[in-house]
Amino acid sequence: TKLRNLKIQLKGDFQIENAALAIMTTLCLKRERLLKKEINFKEGLISTFLEARLEVVRKDPLIVVDVAHNPSSFSSLGRNLKIYFSKKRIILIFGASKDKDIKNMLNKIDFEYLILTRFENPRAYLACEIGKRCKIKDAFVTNDVEESLRLAKKLYRRDYLVLISGSLFLVSEAKQKIKKVFGNGV
């Protein structure tokens, strides 16, 4: 099988590796006759979408969500922000579960402003606990996700992007409240 000019919609250097692995696995299954169905790789790769992985949920203001939740995924996120949003200054809204290595997560992202928050889950860190554990002095501390979004709206300028990351719970809650805080729009 010859495959040329394949494109993927997914952002992130790791997504290219994931796509290559999926193609190789499929080709091996076909070679061993374990997969009989014909596969359209071009269509499949271009139509694949992963929610909350470098997902632009709003363009004005620019809001990106990512479910990175450990040091490795934050390293990847930091790298990919430099690739896809190199000219943007970052307002990071961050919250995490208590079992996460938060000290080695926040140092992976170059942010202009840091807004610490707590999402609605018993496993969530209090925002002030994150600041203390990470010895962060120059962060905004909010009581909930909606308050953090309102603060990000006040801080936002055209050369910024609002990044919401640290937990699937945080991203999920933020996505539900973005329209309420920022209004209708794209």
Secondary structure, 3 states (H helix, E strand, C coil): CCCCCCCCCCCCHHHHHHHHHHHHHHHHHHHCCCCCCCCCHHHHHHHCCCCCCCEEEEECCEEEEECCCCHHHHHHHHHHHHHHCCCCEEEEEECCECCCCHHHCHHHCCCCEEEECCCCCCCECCHHHHHHHCCCCCCEECCCHHHHHHHHHHHCCCCEEEEEECCHHHHHHHHHHHHHHHCCCC
